[in-house]
């Protein structure tokens, strides 16, 4: 989920060292954990909060701040809250690892490998990206390297939910969302392929949005019109499916009407930030979540952009970093944010969809 990430730079070395601390020795998790165990009042702030519309004030308290709760990762992604165990899980895509963060305990390795189980070492972004929980509370992963959507089984095994369309391998499933009937909708851009669209291993000549049927596992192509489909989310009534397009030449979010059979009607541009794409505002339309009132919390240029259901840009959590994704946690009023090497969280006056 990262068209703007510098792969394997100095930051990656820091993250690898940090991951090593997490795995061995008495100093387990020292760099990550020291951040996570600081008191809330001492935690540093991740960027600033920009207010553009009075409706934003009903969602974000005046004293809100984005706490920086962990750092040192290469490219953090896919935050999801495990309600049963009350901890946050998130991907580090280049490190092929899912980390766990728990208040008071800090960060530990939860799963490695997370997205690429092949025997041949590879670079790029091979790990899991988007993470989500199914109705039974089981972890589901969009796996770049293995090019599939999979569920975590017993003994850290992976159960493939889908890896092909019409006999051809997916590019690199990126992000997903469940419909209330159990159908899984997901995006499939090429970011997990080393050569992206020009990679010789790419079997599909498009980047699609798909549905996996809960009834029989059938994979349906919903649209292939978006150049780089990325983040994906339903409106609270599930009549609209939002899809982000992480293309600097067409940095948009589209809203698709959902038909009764679960397929999509003709989409419309929900928001367009192409003119905002610049080195000064890092990031592109990426992961997103919806609150119970239908407001979109969508990562894009500058951080997490908050949109009203009518498409009005209400305000921004301006992280100062290329921001990949966000997710609801705790009682549903806390938004967790993955922003490059950082993990942040902010307490809100609204609740996430499904809480």
Secondary structure, DSSP 4 states (H G I P E B T S, - for coil): --TT--TTSHHHHHHHHHHHHHHSSTTTTHHHHHHHTS-GGGSPB-SEEEE-SHHHHHHS-TT---EEEEE--SSEEEEEEETTTTEEEEEETTTTEEEEEETTTEEEEEEESSS---SS---SS-SEEEEEE-TTS-EEEEETTTTEEEEE-GGG-EEEEE-EETTEE-S----EEE-TTS-EEEEE-STTSTTGGG-TT--SSS-EEEEE-TTT--EEEEE---SSEEEEEE-TTSSEEEEEEEETTEEEEEEEEBPTTS-B---EEEEE-GGG-BTTB---S--EEEBTTS-EEEEETTEEEEE-TTS-EEEEEE-SS-EEEEEEETTTTEEEEEETTEEEEEE-SS-BTT-
